[in-house]
Amino acid sequence: MKPPPSSSPFWKLFNVMARTNVAVYRASGGRFGGHIKKAPVLLLHHTGAKSGKERVQPLIYLDDGDRLVVVASKGGTDKNPAWFHNLMANPETEVEVGRDRRRVRARRAEGEEREGLWPRLVEIYSDYADYQTYTDRVIPVVVLEPR
């Protein structure tokens, strides 16, 4: 089912649910709110590119050795999620994986690197393949490297 447009009130409700997920995740150390379907979830810290406000977003991730990989899908809507823009403006950040907090630097995967990661991401969360069919934009893949 195609997602509502990025301007839809649905996304305000979605953000409220995400904040609830963050609280549950932290309270349980990731035991609750730590998976979507069978895919693992981390908490991504990001700073508003314009506002400077600190934010936290729960996201599915791929564990890739010492790197973590996330997808800026926003369900396949017409626009990238705000956290993606924030990360590109302020790439040095932190993530929470369970009770572990890690300092990372974000960068967009391009070309062959992205093409190699995409099937692995679809393997852990098959909805990504559908999301790509909903939009003309190439859904960004973001690599979080330790710093």
DOTORGU-682106 format. One record per atom (N, C-alpha, C): residue number from 1; residue in one letter; atom name; z, y, x. Coordinates in steps of 0.05 Angstrom, whole numbers, plus 32768, in hexadecimal, padded with zeros to 4 digits. Layout:
<sites>
site pos:NUM code:A site:CA up:Z north:Y east:X $
...
</sites>
This chain:
<sites>
site pos:1 code:M site:N up:8000 north:7FE8 east:8011 $
site pos:1 code:M site:CA up:8000 north:8000 east:8000 $
site pos:1 code:M site:C up:8000 north:8019 east:8012 $
site pos:2 code:K site:N up:7FED north:802A east:800D $
site pos:2 code:K site:CA up:7FEA north:8042 east:801D $
site pos:2 code:K site:C up:8002 north:8054 east:801A $
site pos:3 code:P site:N up:800C north:8061 east:8030 $
site pos:3 code:P site:CA up:8024 north:8072 east:802E $
site pos:3 code:P site:C up:801E north:808C east:8020 $
site pos:4 code:P site:N up:8033 north:8099 east:8016 $
site pos:4 code:P site:CA up:802F north:80B4 east:800A $
site pos:4 code:P site:C up:8028 north:80C8 east:8020 $
site pos:5 code:P site:N up:801A north:80DE east:8019 $
site pos:5 code:P site:CA up:8013 north:80F1 east:802E $
site pos:5 code:P site:C up:802C north:80FC east:803C $
site pos:6 code:S site:N up:8028 north:8105 east:8054 $
site pos:6 code:S site:CA up:803E north:810E east:8065 $
site pos:6 code:S site:C up:804D north:8126 east:8058 $
site pos:7 code:S site:N up:8041 north:8134 east:8045 $
site pos:7 code:S site:CA up:804D north:814A east:8037 $
site pos:7 code:S site:C up:805E north:8141 east:801E $
site pos:8 code:S site:N up:805D north:8128 east:8018 $
site pos:8 code:S site:CA up:806B north:811D east:8000 $
site pos:8 code:S site:C up:8089 north:811F east:8002 $
site pos:9 code:P site:N up:8097 north:8123 east:7FEC $
site pos:9 code:P site:CA up:80B4 north:8123 east:7FEB $
site pos:9 code:P site:C up:80C0 north:8108 east:7FF4 $
site pos:10 code:F site:N up:80AF north:80F3 east:7FF2 $
site pos:10 code:F site:CA up:80B8 north:80D8 east:7FFB $
site pos:10 code:F site:C up:80C4 north:80DA east:8017 $
site pos:11 code:W site:N up:80B8 north:80E9 east:8029 $
site pos:11 code:W site:CA up:80C0 north:80EA east:8045 $
site pos:11 code:W site:C up:80DC north:80F7 east:8048 $
site pos:12 code:K site:N up:80E3 north:8109 east:8036 $
site pos:12 code:K site:CA up:80FF north:8114 east:8037 $
site pos:12 code:K site:C up:8113 north:80FE east:8030 $
site pos:13 code:L site:N up:810D north:80EE east:801C $
site pos:13 code:L site:CA up:811E north:80D7 east:8015 $
site pos:13 code:L site:C up:811F north:80C3 east:802C $
site pos:14 code:F site:N up:8108 north:80BE east:8038 $
site pos:14 code:F site:CA up:8106 north:80AC east:804F $
site pos:14 code:F site:C up:8119 north:80B5 east:8065 $
site pos:15 code:N site:N up:811A north:80CF east:806B $
site pos:15 code:N site:CA up:812B north:80DA east:8080 $
site pos:15 code:N site:C up:8148 north:80D7 east:8079 $
site pos:16 code:V site:N up:8150 north:80D9 east:8060 $
site pos:16 code:V site:CA up:816B north:80D4 east:8057 $
site pos:16 code:V site:C up:8173 north:80B7 east:805C $
site pos:17 code:M site:N up:8161 north:80A5 east:8056 $
site pos:17 code:M site:CA up:8166 north:8088 east:805A $
site pos:17 code:M site:C up:8168 north:8083 east:8078 $
site pos:18 code:A site:N up:8158 north:8090 east:8088 $
site pos:18 code:A site:CA up:8159 north:808C east:80A5 $
site pos:18 code:A site:C up:8174 north:8095 east:80B0 $
site pos:19 code:R site:N up:817E north:80AC east:80A7 $
site pos:19 code:R site:CA up:8199 north:80B5 east:80B0 $
site pos:19 code:R site:C up:81AE north:80A1 east:80A8 $
site pos:20 code:T site:N up:81AC north:8095 east:8091 $
site pos:20 code:T site:CA up:81BF north:8081 east:8088 $
site pos:20 code:T site:C up:81BD north:8069 east:809B $
site pos:21 code:N site:N up:81A5 north:8061 east:80A2 $
site pos:21 code:N site:CA up:81A0 north:804A east:80B4 $
site pos:21 code:N site:C up:81AD north:8050 east:80CF $
site pos:22 code:V site:N up:81AB north:8068 east:80D9 $
site pos:22 code:V site:CA up:81B7 north:8070 east:80F2 $
site pos:22 code:V site:C up:81D6 north:806B east:80F1 $
site pos:23 code:A site:N up:81E2 north:8075 east:80DC $
site pos:23 code:A site:CA up:81FF north:8072 east:80D9 $
site pos:23 code:A site:C up:8208 north:8054 east:80D8 $
site pos:24 code:V site:N up:81F9 north:8044 east:80C9 $
site pos:24 code:V site:CA up:8200 north:8028 east:80C6 $
site pos:24 code:V site:C up:81FB north:801A east:80E1 $
site pos:25 code:Y site:N up:81E5 north:8020 east:80EE $
site pos:25 code:Y site:CA up:81DE north:8015 east:8108 $
site pos:25 code:Y site:C up:81F5 north:801A east:811C $
site pos:26 code:R site:N up:81FD north:8033 east:811E $
site pos:26 code:R site:CA up:8212 north:803A east:8131 $
site pos:26 code:R site:C up:822C north:802D east:812A $
site pos:27 code:A site:N up:8234 north:802D east:8111 $
site pos:27 code:A site:CA up:824D north:8020 east:8109 $
site pos:27 code:A site:C up:824E north:8003 east:810F $
site pos:28 code:S site:N up:8237 north:7FF6 east:810E $
site pos:28 code:S site:CA up:8237 north:7FD9 east:8113 $
site pos:28 code:S site:C up:822C north:7FD1 east:812E $
site pos:29 code:G site:N up:8226 north:7FE4 east:813F $
site pos:29 code:G site:CA up:821A north:7FDE east:8159 $
site pos:29 code:G site:C up:81FF north:7FD2 east:8157 $
site pos:30 code:G site:N up:81F1 north:7FD8 east:8141 $
site pos:30 code:G site:CA up:81D6 north:7FCD east:813D $
site pos:30 code:G site:C up:81D5 north:7FB3 east:812E $
site pos:31 code:R site:N up:81EC north:7FA7 east:8127 $
site pos:31 code:R site:CA up:81EC north:7F8E east:8118 $
site pos:31 code:R site:C up:81DF north:7F92 east:80FC $
site pos:32 code:F site:N up:81E5 north:7FAA east:80F1 $
site pos:32 code:F site:CA up:81D8 north:7FB2 east:80D7 $
site pos:32 code:F site:C up:81C7 north:7FCA east:80DD $
site pos:33 code:G site:N up:81AF north:7FCA east:80D1 $
site pos:33 code:G site:CA up:819C north:7FDF east:80D6 $
site pos:33 code:G site:C up:818E north:7FDC east:80F1 $
site pos:34 code:G site:N up:8192 north:7FC6 east:80FE $
site pos:34 code:G site:CA up:8186 north:7FC1 east:8119 $
site pos:34 code:G site:C up:816C north:7FB2 east:8118 $
site pos:35 code:H site:N up:8162 north:7FAC east:8100 $
site pos:35 code:H site:CA up:8149 north:7F9E east:80FD $
site pos:35 code:H site:C up:813A north:7FA8 east:80E4 $
site pos:36 code:I site:N up:8120 north:7FA9 east:80E5 $
site pos:36 code:I site:CA up:810F north:7FAD east:80CD $
site pos:36 code:I site:C up:80FE north:7F94 east:80CC $
site pos:37 code:K site:N up:8101 north:7F85 east:80B7 $
site pos:37 code:K site:CA up:80F7 north:7F6A east:80B6 $
site pos:37 code:K site:C up:8103 north:7F5B east:80CE $
site pos:38 code:K site:N up:80F3 north:7F51 east:80E0 $
site pos:38 code:K site:CA up:80FF north:7F44 east:80F8 $
site pos:38 code:K site:C up:80FC north:7F55 east:8111 $
site pos:39 code:A site:N up:80F1 north:7F6D east:810E $
site pos:39 code:A site:CA up:80EC north:7F7F east:8125 $
site pos:39 code:A site:C up:8106 north:7F8E east:812C $
site pos:40 code:P site:N up:810C north:7F90 east:8146 $
site pos:40 code:P site:CA up:8124 north:7F9E east:814F $
site pos:40 code:P site:C up:8121 north:7FBC east:814C $
site pos:41 code:V site:N up:8138 north:7FC9 east:8148 $
site pos:41 code:V site:CA up:8139 north:7FE6 east:8144 $
site pos:41 code:V site:C up:814B north:7FF3 east:8159 $
site pos:42 code:L site:N up:8142 north:800A east:8163 $
site pos:42 code:L site:CA up:8152 north:801B east:8175 $
site pos:42 code:L site:C up:8156 north:8036 east:8168 $
site pos:43 code:L site:N up:8168 north:8046 east:8173 $
site pos:43 code:L site:CA up:816C north:8061 east:8169 $
site pos:43 code:L site:C up:8161 north:8074 east:817F $
site pos:44 code:L site:N up:814D north:8083 east:8178 $
site pos:44 code:L site:CA up:8140 north:8096 east:818A $
site pos:44 code:L site:C up:814B north:80B2 east:8186 $
site pos:45 code:H site:N up:8156 north:80BD east:819B $
site pos:45 code:H site:CA up:815F north:80D9 east:819B $
site pos:45 code:H site:C up:8147 north:80EB east:81A2 $
site pos:46 code:H site:N up:8144 north:8101 east:8194 $
site pos:46 code:H site:CA up:812F north:8114 east:819A $
site pos:46 code:H site:C up:8138 north:8130 east:8192 $
site pos:47 code:T site:N up:812D north:8143 east:81A0 $
site pos:47 code:T site:CA up:8134 north:815F east:819C $
site pos:47 code:T site:C up:811D north:816D east:818F $
site pos:48 code:G site:N up:8122 north:817C east:8179 $
site pos:48 code:G site:CA up:810D north:818A east:816B $
site pos:48 code:G site:C up:80FD north:819C east:817E $
site pos:49 code:A site:N up:80E3 north:819A east:817D $
site pos:49 code:A site:CA up:80D2 north:81AA east:818F $
site pos:49 code:A site:C up:80D4 north:81C7 east:8188 $
site pos:50 code:K site:N up:80D8 north:81CE east:816F $
site pos:50 code:K site:CA up:80DA north:81EA east:8167 $
site pos:50 code:K site:C up:80F7 north:81F2 east:8163 $
site pos:51 code:S site:N up:8106 north:81E1 east:8155 $
site pos:51 code:S site:CA up:8121 north:81E7 east:814D $
site pos:51 code:S site:C up:8136 north:81E4 east:8163 $
site pos:52 code:G site:N up:8130 north:81D1 east:8176 $
site pos:52 code:G site:CA up:8144 north:81CA east:818A $
site pos:52 code:G site:C up:815A north:81B9 east:817F $
site pos:53 code:K site:N up:8159 north:81B1 east:8166 $
site pos:53 code:K site:CA up:816D north:81A1 east:8159 $
site pos:53 code:K site:C up:816C north:8184 east:8163 $
site pos:54 code:E site:N up:8183 north:8178 east:8169 $
site pos:54 code:E site:CA up:8185 north:815C east:8171 $
site pos:54 code:E site:C up:8182 north:814A east:8158 $
site pos:55 code:R site:N up:8172 north:8136 east:815B $
site pos:55 code:R site:CA up:816D north:8123 east:8145 $
site pos:55 code:R site:C up:816D north:8106 east:814F $
site pos:56 code:V site:N up:8170 north:80F4 east:813D $
site pos:56 code:V site:CA up:8170 north:80D7 east:8143 $
site pos:56 code:V site:C up:815F north:80C9 east:812F $
site pos:57 code:Q site:N up:814D north:80B8 east:8138 $
site pos:57 code:Q site:CA up:813B north:80A9 east:8126 $
site pos:57 code:Q site:C up:813C north:808B east:812C $
site pos:58 code:P site:N up:8141 north:807B east:8118 $
site pos:58 code:P site:CA up:8140 north:805E east:811C $
site pos:58 code:P site:C up:8122 north:8055 east:811D $
site pos:59 code:L site:N up:811B north:8045 east:8131 $
site pos:59 code:L site:CA up:8100 north:803D east:8135 $
site pos:59 code:L site:C up:80FE north:8020 east:813E $
site pos:60 code:I site:N up:80EA north:8012 east:8134 $
site pos:60 code:I site:CA up:80E4 north:7FF7 east:813F $
site pos:60 code:I site:C up:80DB north:7FFA east:815C $
site pos:61 code:Y site:N up:80E3 north:7FE7 east:816C $
site pos:61 code:Y site:CA up:80DA north:7FE8 east:8188 $
site pos:61 code:Y site:C up:80D2 north:7FCD east:8193 $
site pos:62 code:L site:N up:80C2 north:7FCF east:81A8 $
site pos:62 code:L site:CA up:80BA north:7FB7 east:81B7 $
site pos:62 code:L site:C up:80C8 north:7FB9 east:81D2 $
site pos:63 code:D site:N up:80D6 north:7FA4 east:81D9 $
site pos:63 code:D site:CA up:80E3 north:7FA3 east:81F3 $
site pos:63 code:D site:C up:80CE north:7F99 east:8207 $
site pos:64 code:D site:N up:80C8 north:7FAA east:821B $
site pos:64 code:D site:CA up:80B3 north:7FA4 east:822E $
site pos:64 code:D site:C up:80BF north:7FA7 east:824A $
site pos:65 code:G site:N up:80D0 north:7F93 east:8251 $
site pos:65 code:G site:CA up:80DD north:7F94 east:826B $
site pos:65 code:G site:C up:80F2 north:7FAA east:826C $
site pos:66 code:D site:N up:80EF north:7FBD east:827F $
site pos:66 code:D site:CA up:8102 north:7FD3 east:8280 $
site pos:66 code:D site:C up:80F9 north:7FEA east:826F $
site pos:67 code:R site:N up:80E2 north:7FE7 east:8261 $
site pos:67 code:R site:CA up:80D8 north:7FFC east:824F $
site pos:67 code:R site:C up:80DB north:7FF4 east:8232 $
site pos:68 code:L site:N up:80DD north:8007 east:8221 $
site pos:68 code:L site:CA up:80DD north:8003 east:8204 $
site pos:68 code:L site:C up:80C4 north:8011 east:81F9 $
site pos:69 code:V site:N up:80B8 north:8006 east:81E4 $
site pos:69 code:V site:CA up:80A0 north:8011 east:81D9 $
site pos:69 code:V site:C up:80A4 north:8015 east:81BB $
site pos:70 code:V site:N up:809D north:802D east:81B2 $
site pos:70 code:V site:CA up:809F north:8034 east:8195 $
site pos:70 code:V site:C up:8084 north:803E east:818B $
site pos:71 code:V site:N up:8081 north:803E east:8171 $
site pos:71 code:V site:CA up:8068 north:8046 east:8164 $
site pos:71 code:V site:C up:806D north:805D east:8151 $
site pos:72 code:A site:N up:805B north:8072 east:8154 $
site pos:72 code:A site:CA up:805D north:808A east:8143 $
site pos:72 code:A site:C up:804B north:8086 east:812A $
site pos:73 code:S site:N up:8052 north:8073 east:8119 $
site pos:73 code:S site:CA up:8040 north:806C east:8103 $
site pos:73 code:S site:C up:8044 north:807D east:80EA $
site pos:74 code:K site:N up:805D north:8084 east:80E3 $
site pos:74 code:K site:CA up:8063 north:8092 east:80CA $
site pos:74 code:K site:C up:8055 north:8084 east:80B3 $
site pos:75 code:G site:N up:8055 north:8069 east:80B4 $
site pos:75 code:G site:CA up:8049 north:8059 east:809E $
site pos:75 code:G site:C up:802B north:805C east:809B $
site pos:76 code:G site:N up:801E north:8068 east:80AF $
site pos:76 code:G site:CA up:8001 north:806B east:80AD $
site pos:76 code:G site:C up:7FF9 north:8085 east:809F $
site pos:77 code:T site:N up:800B north:8098 east:809C $
site pos:77 code:T site:CA up:8004 north:80B1 east:8090 $
site pos:77 code:T site:C up:7FF0 north:80C1 east:80A1 $
site pos:78 code:D site:N up:7FE8 north:80D8 east:8097 $
site pos:78 code:D site:CA up:7FD4 north:80E9 east:80A4 $
site pos:78 code:D site:C up:7FDF north:80F8 east:80BC $
site pos:79 code:K site:N up:7FF9 north:80F9 east:80C0 $
site pos:79 code:K site:CA up:8005 north:8108 east:80D6 $
site pos:79 code:K site:C up:8018 north:80F7 east:80E6 $
site pos:80 code:N site:N up:801B north:80FE east:80FF $
site pos:80 code:N site:CA up:802F north:80F0 east:8110 $
site pos:80 code:N site:C up:804B north:80F9 east:8107 $
site pos:81 code:P site:N up:805F north:80E8 east:810B $
site pos:81 code:P site:CA up:807A north:80EF east:8103 $
site pos:81 code:P site:C up:8085 north:8106 east:8115 $
site pos:82 code:A site:N up:8097 north:8115 east:810B $
site pos:82 code:A site:CA up:80A3 north:812C east:811A $
site pos:82 code:A site:C up:80AF north:8123 east:8134 $
site pos:83 code:W site:N up:80BC north:810B east:8134 $
site pos:83 code:W site:CA up:80C9 north:8102 east:814D $
site pos:83 code:W site:C up:80B5 north:80FF east:8163 $
site pos:84 code:F site:N up:809C north:80F8 east:815D $
site pos:84 code:F site:CA up:8087 north:80F5 east:8171 $
site pos:84 code:F site:C up:8082 north:8110 east:817E $
site pos:85 code:H site:N up:807E north:8124 east:816E $
site pos:85 code:H site:CA up:8079 north:813F east:8179 $
site pos:85 code:H site:C up:8090 north:8149 east:818A $
site pos:86 code:N site:N up:80A8 north:8143 east:8180 $
site pos:86 code:N site:CA up:80C0 north:814B east:818F $
site pos:86 code:N site:C up:80C2 north:813D east:81AA $
site pos:87 code:L site:N up:80BC north:8124 east:81AA $
site pos:87 code:L site:CA up:80BC north:8115 east:81C4 $
site pos:87 code:L site:C up:80A8 north:811E east:81D8 $
site pos:88 code:M site:N up:8090 north:8125 east:81CE $
site pos:88 code:M site:CA up:807B north:812F east:81E0 $
site pos:88 code:M site:C up:8083 north:814A east:81EC $
site pos:89 code:A site:N up:8092 north:815A east:81DD $
site pos:89 code:A site:CA up:809B north:8174 east:81E7 $
site pos:89 code:A site:C up:80B4 north:8171 east:81F9 $
site pos:90 code:N site:N up:80C5 north:815D east:81F3 $
site pos:90 code:N site:CA up:80DE north:8159 east:8201 $
site pos:90 code:N site:C up:80E0 north:813B east:8208 $
site pos:91 code:P site:N up:80D2 north:8131 east:821C $
site pos:91 code:P site:CA up:80D1 north:8114 east:8220 $
site pos:91 code:P site:C up:80E9 north:8107 east:822C $
site pos:92 code:E site:N up:80FB north:8116 east:8238 $
site pos:92 code:E site:CA up:8114 north:810A east:8243 $
site pos:92 code:E site:C up:8128 north:8109 east:822D $
site pos:93 code:T site:N up:8131 north:80F0 east:8227 $
site pos:93 code:T site:CA up:8143 north:80EC east:8211 $
site pos:93 code:T site:C up:8154 north:80D3 east:8215 $
site pos:94 code:E site:N up:815F north:80CA east:81FF $
site pos:94 code:E site:CA up:8170 north:80B2 east:81FF $
site pos:94 code:E site:C up:8169 north:80A1 east:81E7 $
site pos:95 code:V site:N up:816F north:8087 east:81EA $
site pos:95 code:V site:CA up:816D north:8074 east:81D4 $
site pos:95 code:V site:C up:8187 north:8064 east:81D2 $
site pos:96 code:E site:N up:818C north:805A east:81BB $
site pos:96 code:E site:CA up:81A3 north:8047 east:81B7 $
site pos:96 code:E site:C up:8196 north:802D east:81AF $
site pos:97 code:V site:N up:819E north:8018 east:81BE $
site pos:97 code:V site:CA up:8195 north:7FFD east:81B7 $
site pos:97 code:V site:C up:81AF north:7FED east:81B4 $
site pos:98 code:G site:N up:81B6 north:7FE7 east:819A $
site pos:98 code:G site:CA up:81D0 north:7FDC east:8195 $
site pos:98 code:G site:C up:81E5 north:7FF1 east:819D $
site pos:99 code:R site:N up:81F8 north:7FE9 east:81AD $
site pos:99 code:R site:CA up:820D north:7FFC east:81B7 $
site pos:99 code:R site:C up:8206 north:8008 east:81D2 $
site pos:100 code:D site:N up:81EF north:7FFF east:81DD $
site pos:100 code:D site:CA up:81E6 north:8009 east:81F7 $
site pos:100 code:D site:C up:81D6 north:8023 east:81F4 $
site pos:101 code:R site:N up:81DD north:8036 east:8204 $
site pos:101 code:R site:CA up:81CF north:8050 east:8204 $
site pos:101 code:R site:C up:81BF north:8052 east:821E $
site pos:102 code:R site:N up:81A5 north:8059 east:821D $
site pos:102 code:R site:CA up:8194 north:805A east:8234 $
site pos:102 code:R site:C up:8186 north:8075 east:8236 $
site pos:103 code:R site:N up:8184 north:807F east:824E $
site pos:103 code:R site:CA up:8174 north:8098 east:8253 $
site pos:103 code:R site:C up:8158 north:8090 east:8258 $
site pos:104 code:V site:N up:8145 north:809C east:824A $
site pos:104 code:V site:CA up:8128 north:8095 east:824D $
site pos:104 code:V site:C up:8117 north:80AE east:824E $
site pos:105 code:R site:N up:80FF north:80A9 east:8257 $
site pos:105 code:R site:CA up:80EA north:80BE east:8257 $
site pos:105 code:R site:C up:80D3 north:80B3 east:8247 $
site pos:106 code:A site:N up:80C9 north:80C2 east:8234 $
site pos:106 code:A site:CA up:80B4 north:80BA east:8221 $
site pos:106 code:A site:C up:8099 north:80C3 east:822B $
site pos:107 code:R site:N up:8085 north:80B2 east:8227 $
site pos:107 code:R site:CA up:8069 north:80B9 east:822C $
site pos:107 code:R site:C up:8058 north:80A9 east:8219 $
site pos:108 code:R site:N up:8041 north:80B5 east:8213 $
site pos:108 code:R site:CA up:802E north:80A8 east:8201 $
site pos:108 code:R site:C up:801E north:8094 east:8211 $
site pos:109 code:A site:N up:801C north:807B east:8206 $
site pos:109 code:A site:CA up:800A north:8067 east:8212 $
site pos:109 code:A site:C up:7FEE north:806D east:820A $
site pos:110 code:E site:N up:7FDC north:806C east:821E $
site pos:110 code:E site:CA up:7FC0 north:8073 east:8219 $
site pos:110 code:E site:C up:7FAE north:805B east:8222 $
site pos:111 code:G site:N up:7F95 north:805B east:8219 $
site pos:111 code:G site:CA up:7F81 north:8049 east:8223 $
site pos:111 code:G site:C up:7F89 north:802C east:8223 $
site pos:112 code:E site:N up:7F84 north:801F east:823A $
site pos:112 code:E site:CA up:7F89 north:8002 east:823C $
site pos:112 code:E site:C up:7FA6 north:7FFB east:8238 $
site pos:113 code:E site:N up:7FB8 north:800D east:8241 $
site pos:113 code:E site:CA up:7FD5 north:8007 east:823D $
site pos:113 code:E site:C up:7FDB north:8006 east:821F $
site pos:114 code:R site:N up:7FD2 north:8019 east:8210 $
site pos:114 code:R site:CA up:7FD7 north:8018 east:81F3 $
site pos:114 code:R site:C up:7FCA north:8000 east:81E6 $
site pos:115 code:E site:N up:7FB1 north:7FFA east:81EE $
site pos:115 code:E site:CA up:7FA3 north:7FE3 east:81E3 $
site pos:115 code:E site:C up:7FB1 north:7FC9 east:81E9 $
site pos:116 code:G site:N up:7FBF north:7FC7 east:8200 $
site pos:116 code:G site:CA up:7FCE north:7FAF east:8207 $
site pos:116 code:G site:C up:7FE8 north:7FAD east:81F8 $
site pos:117 code:L site:N up:7FF4 north:7FC4 east:81F1 $
site pos:117 code:L site:CA up:800D north:7FC4 east:81E3 $
site pos:117 code:L site:C up:800A north:7FC0 east:81C5 $
site pos:118 code:W site:N up:7FF4 north:7FCB east:81B9 $
site pos:118 code:W site:CA up:7FF1 north:7FCA east:819C $
site pos:118 code:W site:C up:7FF3 north:7FAE east:8190 $
site pos:119 code:P site:N up:7FE5 north:7F9A east:819A $
site pos:119 code:P site:CA up:7FE8 north:7F7F east:818E $
site pos:119 code:P site:C up:8004 north:7F74 east:818F $
site pos:120 code:R site:N up:8013 north:7F7B east:81A4 $
site pos:120 code:R site:CA up:802E north:7F72 east:81A7 $
site pos:120 code:R site:C up:8040 north:7F80 east:8192 $
site pos:121 code:L site:N up:803A north:7F99 east:818D $
site pos:121 code:L site:CA up:8049 north:7FA8 east:8179 $
site pos:121 code:L site:C up:8044 north:7F9D east:815D $
site pos:122 code:V site:N up:802A north:7F97 east:8157 $
site pos:122 code:V site:CA up:8023 north:7F8B east:813E $
site pos:122 code:V site:C up:802F north:7F70 east:813A $
site pos:123 code:E site:N up:8033 north:7F61 east:8150 $
site pos:123 code:E site:CA up:803F north:7F47 east:814F $
site pos:123 code:E site:C up:805C north:7F49 east:8146 $
site pos:124 code:I site:N up:806B north:7F5D east:814F $
site pos:124 code:I site:CA up:8087 north:7F60 east:8147 $
site pos:124 code:I site:C up:808A north:7F6D east:812C $
site pos:125 code:Y site:N up:8076 north:7F7D east:8124 $
site pos:125 code:Y site:CA up:8077 north:7F8B east:810A $
site pos:125 code:Y site:C up:805A north:7F8D east:80FF $
site pos:126 code:S site:N up:8052 north:7F7A east:80EF $
site pos:126 code:S site:CA up:8036 north:7F77 east:80E6 $
site pos:126 code:S site:C up:802D north:7F8F east:80D5 $
site pos:127 code:D site:N up:803F north:7F9E east:80C9 $
site pos:127 code:D site:CA up:8037 north:7FB4 east:80B8 $
site pos:127 code:D site:C up:8028 north:7FCA east:80C9 $
site pos:128 code:Y site:N up:802C north:7FCB east:80E3 $
site pos:128 code:Y site:CA up:801E north:7FDF east:80F3 $
site pos:128 code:Y site:C up:8000 north:7FDC east:80F1 $
site pos:129 code:A site:N up:7FF6 north:7FC3 east:80EF $
site pos:129 code:A site:CA up:7FD9 north:7FBF east:80EC $
site pos:129 code:A site:C up:7FCF north:7FCC east:80D2 $
site pos:130 code:D site:N up:7FDE north:7FC9 east:80BC $
site pos:130 code:D site:CA up:7FD7 north:7FD6 east:80A3 $
site pos:130 code:D site:C up:7FD8 north:7FF4 east:80A6 $
site pos:131 code:Y site:N up:7FED north:7FFE east:80B2 $
site pos:131 code:Y site:CA up:7FF0 north:801B east:80B5 $
site pos:131 code:Y site:C up:7FD8 north:8028 east:80C3 $
site pos:132 code:Q site:N up:7FCD north:801A east:80D7 $
site pos:132 code:Q site:CA up:7FB6 north:8025 east:80E5 $
site pos:132 code:Q site:C up:7F9E north:8028 east:80D3 $
site pos:133 code:T site:N up:7F9C north:8016 east:80BF $
site pos:133 code:T site:CA up:7F85 north:8017 east:80AD $
site pos:133 code:T site:C up:7F88 north:802E east:8099 $
site pos:134 code:Y site:N up:7F9F north:8039 east:8095 $
site pos:134 code:Y site:CA up:7FA4 north:804E east:8082 $
site pos:134 code:Y site:C up:7F9C north:806A east:808C $
site pos:135 code:T site:N up:7F99 north:806D east:80A6 $
site pos:135 code:T site:CA up:7F95 north:8087 east:80B2 $
site pos:135 code:T site:C up:7F7E north:8087 east:80C5 $
site pos:136 code:D site:N up:7F72 north:809F east:80C9 $
site pos:136 code:D site:CA up:7F5D north:80A3 east:80DD $
site pos:136 code:D site:C up:7F69 north:80A9 east:80F8 $
site pos:137 code:R site:N up:7F82 north:80B1 east:80FA $
site pos:137 code:R site:CA up:7F8E north:80B6 east:8114 $
site pos:137 code:R site:C up:7F94 north:809C east:8122 $
site pos:138 code:V site:N up:7F93 north:809D east:813C $
site pos:138 code:V site:CA up:7F9C north:8086 east:814C $
site pos:138 code:V site:C up:7FBA north:8088 east:814E $
site pos:139 code:I site:N up:7FC8 north:8075 east:8143 $
site pos:139 code:I site:CA up:7FE5 north:8075 east:8142 $
site pos:139 code:I site:C up:7FEF north:8074 east:815F $
site pos:140 code:P site:N up:7FFF north:8089 east:8167 $
site pos:140 code:P site:CA up:8009 north:8089 east:8182 $
site pos:140 code:P site:C up:801E north:8073 east:8188 $
site pos:141 code:V site:N up:801B north:8069 east:81A0 $
site pos:141 code:V site:CA up:802F north:8056 east:81AB $
site pos:141 code:V site:C up:803D north:8065 east:81C2 $
site pos:142 code:V site:N up:8058 north:8064 east:81C1 $
site pos:142 code:V site:CA up:8068 north:8073 east:81D4 $
site pos:142 code:V site:C up:8078 north:8060 east:81E5 $
site pos:143 code:V site:N up:8076 north:8064 east:81FF $
site pos:143 code:V site:CA up:8085 north:8053 east:8213 $
site pos:143 code:V site:C up:809E north:8063 east:821B $
site pos:144 code:L site:N up:80B5 north:8056 east:821A $
site pos:144 code:L site:CA up:80CE north:8062 east:8222 $
site pos:144 code:L site:C up:80D6 north:8055 east:823C $
site pos:145 code:E site:N up:80D4 north:8064 east:8252 $
site pos:145 code:E site:CA up:80DA north:8059 east:826C $
site pos:145 code:E site:C up:80F6 north:8062 east:8275 $
site pos:146 code:P site:N up:8104 north:8051 east:8284 $
site pos:146 code:P site:CA up:811F north:8059 east:828E $
site pos:146 code:P site:C up:811D north:8070 east:82A0 $
site pos:147 code:R site:N up:8132 north:8081 east:82A0 $
site pos:147 code:R site:CA up:8133 north:8097 east:82B3 $
site pos:147 code:R site:C up:814E north:8099 east:82BF $
</sites>
